[in-house]
Amino acid sequence: MAQPIRILVVEDHHVVRQGLVALLSVVDGVEVVGEAADGEAALAAYASAHPDITLIDLRLPRRSGVEVIQTVRARLPHARFIVLTTFDGDEDIYRALQAGARAYLLKGMTVDVLVSTIRQVHAGKSCIPPVIAQKLAERMSAEELTHREQDVLEQIVRGRSNKEIGVELEITEATVKTHINSLLGKLGVSDRTQAATLAIQRGLVQLESSGDIRR
């Protein structure tokens, strides 16, 4: 008999996590060997359970899903992760796959798709649905924001004025305006409101439940 595929489930919403655990517990050839509700707990659970595959959300307390993937794969380059999330922004997709995720699924997928993806990833394959691949391609062709433009964009999402941004970043208002004009052009939008909306939609800036902004 082949050994079952050992799964770690990382999801901060209790009902969703328990639902995944219950669902996978009745799948032939699959065994849930651990679960975690935040990024730090995920690292501890991984070290303890040594799963074949980790199902992980992106937005987690304490450490993001991307940070967990990066941390584990820095020590274990062959570790296999499947992102399972509600977020389909192109920046979310890009960062997760860049970190080393082998598959990226949205939570609206069917059970058959989830189980098929688990089996394919366990076999050493990558699974990127066409809609995700398209968004990834769009992200790859997009013009990169500079580090300072990213900083300014985060401040815009916070609702800060040019003067407040200048004080926060210790630059002049004129420099702030220059950065804003540049990032508006790169994002293909015409004003600050559109820039803030697009930044959140794409995952360029993430609004956390605590009110903090992360990227």
Buried (B, 14 or more C-beta within 10 A) or exposed (E): EEEBBBBBBBBBEEEBBEEBBEBBEEBEEBBBBBBBBBBBBBBEBBEEBEBBBBBBBBBBBBBBBBBBBBBBBEEEEEBBBBBBBEBBBBBBBBBBBEBBBBBBBBBEEEEEBBBEBBBBBBEEEEBBBEEBEEBBEEBEEBEEBEEBBBBBBBBBBBEBEBEBBBEBBEBEBEBBBBBBEBBBEBBEBEEBEEBBEBBBBBBBBBBEEEEEBEB
